[in-house]
Amino acid sequence: MAARIEPTLLYPQSSQPVSLKQEHRIRTIVADDSDSYLEVLCDVLDLDDDIDLIAAACDGIEAIDASSRLKPALVLMDVNMPGLDGISAASLLAEMRPAPIVVLMSSDDSRELRRECERAGAFAFIHKTNFQHEFANIIDRIWKMRDQQWISESD
C-alpha cells in the first residue's frame, strides 16, 4: 500500500474554472495510489504541451476534493485505489457541474472492467501498459469534441 500523501498542488492557481478555449491546455488532475506510478505519470504529463497539470491525489476522495476546488477539465484516475476507488469516484465526478472529463486507467484489462468504467461515466479507459499511445489518442478525441462544442456555441 502506498504511503498517504496530501493532494499536491503542482501549480497553485485560482479555483475558478479556465476554459480550454482561453488556455489551449487541458487543466488536469491525476490520481493514483502508487507513489512511484504517480510520480512518473506527473513527469510524463508535465512534458505534454496539451496538459496543464494542476494537482495530484492518491485516492478517489482526494481527487474529488481537488476537483471541487480546482475545477479541472480532465481527471485521469486509477481504477484500483483504497478507500474510494476510481470507478466510484468517476460516478461522483459525473454529478459535478461542470463535470470534468474522467479517464480511468488500470493495469488490469477486461471487457467487464471497461463496461464498469463506461457505466460510471468515464470518457475513456486506458490500459496502463499502453498509456502513452492510448493517452495521445484520447487527447485527440477530447480536442475534437471540444472543437465541435466551440463551433456549435458560436453559431
N, C-alpha and C positions, 0 to 999 in steps of 0.2 A: 504494500500500500504506500502511496506517495505521501510525503510529508505535507501537512497543511500549510498552505501559503495564502496570504491575503491577496485579493484581486489586485493586480498590478496595473496602475495607470501608466501606460507606456509614454503617452504624450498628453499631459494634462490639457484639457480643452473645456470649453463651455459645455454644459449639459443640454444645450439647445441643439436640436437636430440640424444637420447641414445637408442640403440637398446634393445629390450626386451631380446634378447639373452645374452647381456652383463649383464644387470641389474637383470634379473629374477623377475622383478617387473614391473607393468604397470604404466607408467607415466600418471597421471590423473588430469584433471581439472574438477571441478564441478561448476554448475551454477544454481541458484535458487533465485527468488526474495523474498522469505520468509527468513528473517534473522534467525528465530528460526529453520526452517527446514534445512537451510544451515549449521548451527552450529551443529545440531545433525548428519546430513549426514557426515560432515567432521570428527566428532568424531568417527562415525561407520567405515568410510573408513580408518581412521588412524590406526585402530586396525587390519585391513585386511593385512595379510602378502603378498598378491599378488599386493597390490596397493601402489604406490608411489605418494601420494597426493602432487601436486606441486603448485596449485593455486585454488582460489575460486572466483567466479564472481556473480554479482547479476542480470545480464541480458545478452541477446544474443550478444550485441555489445562488452561487456567486455569479454565474452567467446571467441569471435573471435579474439579480440586483444591479449588476453593471449595466445591463441593457435598459433597465428602467431609468437609470440615472443619465446614461450617455447617449441613448437613442441611436444605436448603430444601424446601418443599412443591412449588415450581414453578421450573423453569428455562426461561426464554424466550431462544431462541438463534437466531442467523442460520445459514442453511444453508451459505453460501459464505464460509469463513474459511480463511486459510492454515494450514498445519500440519495439525492435526486439525479437519476440517470438522464442521459441526453434525450431519449425519446419522450419521457415525461416533461422535461424542460421545454422541448420543442412544442409540445401541446400547449403549455402555458404561454410561451412566447407568441404563439399564433393568435392569442387573445389580446395581445397588446395593441394599442393604437398610437402611432403607426406600428404595425408588426414588422419586425426585421425579417429578412430572408434567412432561413435556417438551413444550413448544410450540415448533415450528420456524417460522421466517419467512424470506421471501426476496422480492427484487424480481422474481424470475422466477416464473412460474406455469405449470404444465402438469400434465396427469394423471399423467405418469410421475414427475415430481418429488413430487407428493402421495403417490403409491404408495410411493416410496422412503422418504419420511418415515414413513408408516404402518408399513412393514416394519421400520424402525429402532426402532419402539416409541413414536413421538411420539403424544401425545394429540390434537394438532391441528396444522394448518398455517395460517399467516397470510400473505396476500399483503401486503407492506409498504405498498402504496398504500392499502389498506383497513384499516390497522392499528386505528384507534380503534373502528370499527364491529365488526370481526371479533373483536377482543380482548374487548370488552364481552360478546359472545355466548359466548365461551369461558369467561370468568369465571363467567357464569351457569351454564353446564354443569358447571364444577368445583364450585360451591356445591351444585347439585342432587345431584351424585354424592356429595359429602361428607355432605350431609344424609341421604341414603339409607343410607350406610355407618354413620352415627351411630345411626340408628333401628335397624338390624339388630344393631349392637353392644350396644344397651341392652335388646334383647329377651331 
